[in-house]
Amino acid sequence: MIYDIQKSILYALFVYLIDTNERSFRYIMSGSTFGTLFRVTTWGESHGPGVGVVIDGCPAGIPLSEQDIQQFLDRRKPGQSKYTTKRNESDSVEILSGVFEGTTTGTPISLLVRNQDQRSRDYGNIATSYRPGHADYCFDQKYGFRDYRGGGRSSARETIGRVAAGAIAKKILEQLGIDLIAFTRSIGDICIPETEYRYEDIAENMLYMPNNAYAKKASDYLESCMKNQDSSGGIVECRVKGMPAGIGETVFDKLDASLAKAVVSIGAVKGVEIGDGFEASKSHGSSNNDAFTCQNGTVIKKTNHAGGILGGMSDGSELIFRAAFKPTPSISKEQQTINTAFEDTTIAITGRHDPVVVPRAVVVVESMAAITILDQMMINMSSKMDALEAFYCKE
């Protein structure tokens, strides 16, 4: 054991000596930090004392209260409906640092949400078995150890930190005239056509779908899933208006690449598409290309197959992307698996679990989009000399 620890430390030191760049060193750590200038680090486990986030790089002078963050957390907290886990958590946020007299100070903002309703006994039967569709086996192979209580670090409760940080990022973006909205586009094979979106319906149904009629169909479908001790997947769509053109880098840190990384890092996401996405592969250049035109002195596109991104940069039109979520892997139906001795066995998951993660994931997708876009906009401040002159040079 001591030899293994020494070997790990030596390896980390070796990599650090090869490349002392801060970002490169960060990548050999546990991967809990996201962002370059607006940096978000989440921490905590599902059944530990609490979960939280540290946000570094938030500008000073932004009015911020716990209520600003709480309204976001309330959109993802459990117990909202019969389609969410019955775990009874208030998810009340506490601001520990970085805010003084209701205003951000420019120093790291630390936020805490205390866990209140852990029921670790529900997970006793998986201490020595690997749940299908979960990361149990992978954790054991990577670390030689895992926190089996509620999934530990890979639990959906990790997203509390993302949502709390996203609330701050979205507040900043709103001051810059940028508006984000996310919603459930589909559950199972029940998908809302874009022509039938009614955004005012999103807050009127438990599934956050922009059409109450389709939400009713999806609810009936979920009822049948639950009756059969099963679960469902679905798609979350996010739309961003007010984006200026030119946000995003041109090679590895493209805006679409950064959004894809941000969204795929959310547990249960198995795919991301931007604009027409995979449908573009069936198209022709003549129909897929978005024609430019000028309207009242403003450059616009006649269509938006690209989803608002060209060459890794925003093109000034509405940014549109979707995230595909797999069905919740925790189901009470008996499944084939193996135990930690690699012997065949069966398992039926007990405890409190969502039959579909999509409704509660809507605000998580929106939050990761806000964090990514704000970070890219901060980076973009150094793209032109005139931006630096406007900021630092006095007439």
N, C-alpha and C positions, 0 to 999 in steps of 0.2 A: 504493500500500500504506500509506504513512504517513498519507495523507488518510483512508483507511478506518479506521485505528486511532484517529485523532483523533476521527473522527465517532462511533465506538463509545464512546469515553471521555466525550465531550460528552453523548451520549444517556444514559449511565448517571448522570452528574452531574445532568442535567436531571430525571430521574425521582427521584433522591435528594432534590433540592431541593423537588420537589413534595410528597413524602411522606417525611419522615426517620424514620418508624416503622421499627424494626429489621426486623420481619417483612416489610414491604413492600419494603424494600431487598434483603432476601435473595432475594425472588422474581424479581428481574431477573438474578440470577446464574445459575449453571449447574444449579441444582436438585439438588444432591447432598446436601442436608440435609433431614431429616424430623423432625418433632416440635416441640413448643412448650416444654415444661419438661424433658422427657427427650429431648434432642436428639441425633440420630445423623447424622454426616457420613461417608460412605464415599469412598474415593479409590483410585486405581490402575487399571492396565490389565492385560489378559490376558497380554501378553507383555513387560510392564515388569518392573522388579526385584521388585516385590511389590504386594500390595493390602492394604487395611486400613480402619480406622474410628476415628473420635474420638467418644466418648460424653460429652456434657456434661449435667450435671444429675443425675447418679447420686448418691444420698444417701451420706453417709459411714457407716462402721460395718458394712458388709456383708462378710462373709467371702468372699473371691474368689481363686481360683487359676487358673492356666492350664488345669488339667485340667477345671475347671468349664465352660470355654469349649470345650476340645478335644472333649469328648464330643458337642457339638452339631455342630462342624465335621466330625467323622468321619462324620456322617450324610449330609453333602452332598458329600464329597470324591469325586473321580473314581476309577475302577478298582474299584468295589465288586463289580461283576458284569459279565457279558457285555452287559448292557443299558445300560452307562454308558461314557463315553469312556475310552480306554486311557491317557490322559495320566497320567503317574506323578507325582503330587504328594502329599506328606505332609500339606500344609496345617497345618503346626505353627504354633501361635500364640505370639507373644511379647507380653508386657505391657510397654509402654514407660513408662507413667506412670499416675498416679491410684490406685495400690495400694501400700501400705507395710505390711510385715510381715504380708502376707496379708489385709489389710483395706482396703476402699475409703476414700479420704481426702476425698471430696467434690469433688475437682478433676477436670479432664477426664481420662478414661481413653483412652489411645491404644494400639491393638492393631495388630500387624503380622503378616502371613503372607507369607513370601518365595516367589516363583515359582521353581520348580526345573526344570521340564521343558518349557520353551518350544521349539516347533519352527516358527519363523517361516517357514522355507522351504516349509512346506506351504501357505502362503497367497500365494505369489508370483503365482499365476495370477489372483488376484482384485484385484491392485493396480490394474488398469486395467479391471475389469469389475464390474458390480453384481450381487450375489447375490440371486436372487428370495427374498422373505420376510425379508430382512435390512434393516438400517438404512443400508447403504452409501450409497445414493443420497441419502437424507435428510441424512446427515452432510455430504456434499459440498455440498448445497444450503444447509445451515445455516452451516457453518464455512468452506467452500471448501477443506477439507482433512480427511483422516481417517487414523486408524491402522488399516490393513487387517489387521494381524496378529491373527488370532483374534477380530476384532470390536472390539478396543481396549476402550474404556470401556463399550460395550454388551454385552460378553461376560458370560456367566453367572458368571464369576469375581468380578464386582462383588458378587454376593450373599454372598460370604464375610464382608464387613463387616456385612451385615445379620444374618447368622446369629450372628456373634460378639456383636453388641449384643443380639440376641434372647435369647441364653443368659443374659446378665446380667438382662435384663428379666424373664424367666421365673423366675429365682432369687428375685427380689424379690417377684413375684406369689405364688409358693409360700409365702413367709413370711406373706402376707396371706390365705392359704387359698384361692387361686384356681388351678385346674388347667387346663392346655391340652393337647389332643391333636389331632394332625393325621395324616391317612392318605390313601392313594390310594383313592378311591371307584370310579373307572372308568379303563380304558384302552381307547381305541377305543370300540366299542359294548358292551364287557363291563363291566357295572355291577353292583355288589353291592347288593341290596335292603337297606334299613335293618334289616329283621327278621332278616337273616342276618349282621349284624356280630358278629365275634368278636375283640375287641380284643387278646386274648392272641396272636392269629395274626400281628399286624403285624410283630413282630420275627422271625418265623419264615420269612418269604419275602423275596426280593430286591426286590419291588415295593412293600413296605410296605402291603399290602392286608389289611384285617381279615377275611379269609377265605381260607384256603390253597387251597381248591378253585377259587375264582374266580381266584386268583393263577396257578394252573396254566393255566387257560384263557387268561388274559392273556399268559402267557409263550409259549404256543403261537402266539398271534396275533402277538406281536412277532417271533417267529422267521420267520414268513411275510413280515412287513414288511421285515426285514433281507435275506431271500433275494431280495426284489424291489427291493432298493436304495432302500427307502422308510422312512418314519418314522410315528409315531403321536402323537396327542394324548391328553388325558385330564382327569380332574377330581380335585382335592384337596379334601377336606372337613376343616374344623376345628371342634372343639367346645370350649367353655369352660364349666367348672362353678365355682360359688362366687362368681359376680359379684353384688355388691350392686345393688339397684335404684337408678336415678337417675344412673348414670355416662354421660356424654356431654352435649354441648350441644344446644340446641333449634333452631338455625337452620343456619348453614353448617358448623359443626363437629359435626354429629350423629355419634354413635358409628358408625352404619352407613355414613355418608358418609366418615368418617375411615378405617374399615376398608377400604372400597372403594378409596379412593385408595392406601392402603398396599399392597394386594394387586395392584391393576392396575399399580402401578409396577414390579412384578416382570416381567422380560422374559418374553415368550411368553404372558402372561395376556391373554385376550381377553374375559373376562366374569366377573362376580361375582354370586352370588345369596345372599340371607339368608333363612333359614327356608324356606318353600315357594317363595320366589323367583318365577320366571316362571309356575309352576303356579298361583299365587294369582290370576293374571289370568283363569283359567278358572273360578274359584270364585264363590260368592255370599257376601255379608256374613254371612248367618246361619250359614254353615259355616266361613268363614275366621276369624271373630272367636274369640279364645280366652277362654273363660269364666273369670272369677275366682272363687275360693272361699277360705275360711280353714281351715287345718288345724293344729290345736294352737297356735293363736295366730299362725301364719305365713301370709302371703298367698301363694297359689300359683295357677297356671293349670291348667285341666283338659287343655288341649292346648297346642301350641307352634307353631302355623302361622307366627307372627311371627318365630320364630327368636331370641327373647330380647330383642328391641328394639322399643320402641314410642315414637313421637314423637322418635326420635333418641337415646333413653336406654335403658339396660338396664332390664329389668323384673324382674330377680331370678331368672328361669328360665335354663335352659341356653342359651348363645349358640351358634348354628349358622350357619355360612356355607360356601360352596363357591367355588372358583376354577377356571375352565375354561382349560386350556392348549392352545395350538395344537400341531400336529405340529412336530417339530424341522425347521427350514427347511434345514439343512445335510444334503443327501442326495447320494449318489454318482451317482444317475441323471441323465442329461443333461437340462438345462433351457434354455429360451429366455430370453435376456436382452439387454442392450445393454452396450457398453463406455463408457468415459468420453468418447469422441468421439461418443456417441449413435448408434453403428452397431449393427445387429443382429448378434448372435453367440450362441453356445451355451456353456454352462459345466457342468462336473461337479465337485462339491466333493470335494476330497481331504482327508486329515488324519484326526483322531480326534474323532468326534462321537457324542453319545448318540442312539440310535434313538428314545428317548422321554425327555423331560426330567422327567416327573411324579415318579418315585420320589425323585430328588434334590431336587426342589422342595418336597417335603412339609415338610421342616424350615425352608425359607425362608418358606413361608406361616405356619407356626407362630410363627416369629420375628417377622415383621411384625405378627402379631396381638398378640403379647406386648408389643412396643414401643408399639403404638397404645393398647392397654388401659391400660398403666402410665402413659403420658403423660396420658390422659384422667382417670385416677384422681388424678393429681397436680393437675391443673387443678381437679378437683372439690373439692379441699380448701378452696377459698375460696368455695364456694357457700352455705354457712351460717355465720352469725355464731358459733353455738355451737362450731363446729369450731375457729375461731380462738381463742375464749375457752378452750377445753379445752387448747389447745396453749400459749398465752402467759400466761394468767392463773393466778396462784397463790392458793390459798385462804389 
